[in-house]
Amino acid sequence: MHGLPLPLGCQALLWVAVRHPRTAPDRPGVRGAQILPHMVRVVERDGLRVADAASTWASLGGVLGGYDLTAVVDAVIRRPRHAGRAERALR
C-alpha cells in the first residue's frame, strides 16, 4: 500500500494485523499479527485503513534482515531532490 521495496517472498503474502485482544488470522497465504493500538499509527490509503509507513517498517523488524530493512527505511525517509526521481527508484 505504501509502495515500499519488499523482497519477493514478502509480497506473496497478505499481512493482516488486528488490535489486541482480537485473534489474528491464520490462513494459507495470510500472515496474521496482533498489535497493541498505541504501538501503530493508522492512516487511510485508497479507502483502506493501514499502518502508516513508519509503523509498517517497525513491524518488519522481526521478519526482514538488515539489508532489506535498510532498503525499506530508505524508501520511507527519502526526500527526493528532483520530482519523480524517488518514484522511479521504487519501480
Sequence and secondary structure as in RCSB ss.txt:
>XXXX:A:sequence
MHGLPLPLGCQALLWVAVRHPRTAPDRPGVRGAQILPHMVRVVERDGLRVADAASTWASLGGVLGGYDLTAVVDA
VIRRPRHAGRAERALR
>XXXX:A:secstr
       HHHHTSEEEEEETTS    BTTEEEEEE GGG  EEEETTEEEE HHHHHHHGGGTS HHHHHHHHHH
HH   SSTTHHHHHH 
